[in-house]
Amino acid sequence: MVFESARASTIKSSPSMAVSMAAKAMRAKGEPVIDLSLGEPDFDTPAHIVEAAVDAMKRGITRYTAPDGLPELREAIVRKLKRENGLDYAPDEISIGNGAKQILFNAFLGTLEPGDEVVVPAPYWVSYTDIVILHGGVPKIVACGVEDDFKITPERLEAAITPKTRWFLFNSPSNPTGAIYSADELKALGEVLARHPRVAIMSDEIYEHIVCGNVPFTSFANACPDLRDRTLLINGVSKAYAMTGWRLGYAAGPKSLTKVLNKMQSQSTTCPSSITQVAAVAALNGPQDFVTTAVAEYKARGELVTKGFGAIPGLEVRAPEGAFYLFPKCAAHVGRTAPDGTVIANDTALAAYLLAEGKVATVPGAAFGVEPYIRLSFATSRDNLTLAIDRIADALARLR
């Protein structure tokens, strides 16, 4: 019996998660794999956040909440947006989900008609296009090369918009490239979007705190306040507070849109975990020194990997401006031959070779819509990163 629907068969499993699971399986067999595939902070969740969750359980805050979450969490998000971004939102303009990924699901589930197009600059986060496809949409991929710092230009955005365009979806700071759109660049994109009133904007800002270079983070809503009534900001606590497993994302947008997201939530998971919601309140309202310390460490790691991988022949490295990823071009190694005679046909084959022979897990650029690149997460210790640099250098040197 075939269980998978035609709709489900049009998408793939998350490539980055698949690589990470393969790395974990190898480690379980005793192989000393270094996993640079998954974008997950290696720090523990700060103690005051954990304590807030424990206290919530002891106080019996273990039941359903409303689909849009606890009032105190929505108020904490409103305060955060005002305090850190200078943005004014009301609690009923906030939606809360089980991670930012569910926010994306809810938004597309609730707004896309069959055949609606979503403009997505490439490189893009691995799940964007599949989530669009799963909900009946058509990803309109716009290739953005290194010559444009992997960012979409106003001209390319204009050319990509058609009468079927429903959303423009982008990520800054970017996963996988680390690129950050400046305020002026966002304003220029906003000028294009202002001419197309049917197009809504989804700005994924989950990495906003992790800035490694000289370009400051600017929220799209700051740069383009006139587009507020059709902009959905996506964020969460996973990256900034090392809370990936807690599963809490949120969105801010016009009430008419968040109402749709909350309705979708009510018919799927009902609500995020009440315990996680209390923990998120503690994260947003509590001391922020962890974020400052973690970002300083990410910056140091970013400098380490930029220098280390940049010194490896055949890798073209661009220093990341934000997030915690390096995205080197590896064209010089495509077409070479491994010691066992296997030809490295593309970046997917190269990532497989690095895992099998170098014992380092990476994600091929093809998963992000561009080739030939590999993505390496530097959300791990400096010792691991130093060892990974040595292993990859050695593995690449063995190609002929």
C-alpha positions, 0 to 999 in steps of 0.5 A: 500500500502506498501511503504518501500523497502526491502532494507529500511526494513533491517535497524532500526531507530537510537536507541539513537534518538528514546530514546531521542524522547521518553524522549522529549515526556514524558517531553512534558507531564510534566514528569521530565525526565533527558535525558542522551541518546543523545550525544549532548553538552549542551552548546550554540554555541560560539557567534563569530560563531553565529555572523559569520552566521548572517553576512553571511546571511546579506551579501547574502551568502545564495545560493548553493555552490559547492558540496565540499563546499566553498574554504575558508572552505576547506582551513580552514580545511587544516589549522586545520589539519596542526595546530592541527594534523601535517597533510598535505592535499590539499583543493581538498583532503577535502570533506564536508557534512551535518554532519559526518553521511552524510560523512559516507553515501557518502563514503559507497554509492560511494565505496561499491559493494554488499557483500563487508565487513566492519570490525567494532569493537564492541561496535560501534556507533549505526548507523555504521552497518545500514549505511553499510547494507543500501548501500549493505555492510556486517558489520563484527562485532568484539567483543572487551571486557572490558579486551581489553579496548573495543579496537580491537587487531591486532590479531582480526583485522587480523582474521576478514579480508577476500578477501571481506573486503573493509573497516576497520571502527573505532572510537577514542575517542569511542562512546560509551565507551570513549576508546582512541587508543594510537599511539602504538596501532594504529601502530600495527593495521596499520601493519596488514592493510599494509598486506591487500592493498585492505582494506581502513581505515575509522577513525572517529575522531569526538571526538578528542578534548574531552580527559578526561584521560591520553591517548592523542588523536592520528590521525590514519594518524599520526600513520600510514602515509604509509597508507595515500593513503587509509585512510579517516579521518572523523571529524566535528564541532558538538562536539567540538564547540557545533554545532550539529544542524548546520550539518557540517562534513568533511573528509580528504583523497586521492583526488581519494576518496574525488572526489567520495564523492563529486560526491555522495554529488552532487546527494543528498543534493547538498551541506551543508548550505552555512550559516553553512559553513561560521560559520564553518570557524569562528569555525576553524579559530577563538579563541579556548578558548571555546573548552578548557573550554568545555573539562575541564567541560566534564572532571569534569563531567566525574569524577563525573559520574564515582564516582557516578555510580561506587558507585551504587551496580551492575554497573561495571564502567570504567572511560572514556578516551575521549568523553562524555559517561559512559558505565557501565556493568549492568549484575547484574541487568539482570534477576531481577524483577521490582516492577510491576512484569516485569522481566528485561530480558536484557539491553534494558528492563533495559533502558526502566525501568530506563526511566519509573520508574527512569525518566532517559533516557539511551541507551542500550548496544544492540544498540552498539552491546554488552550486557549487558551495558547502555550508559549514556551521561554526556553532561549535567549539573552537577546538572542533573547528580547528580540527575540522579545518585540518581534516577538510584540508587533508581530505581535499589534498587527497583528491586528484 
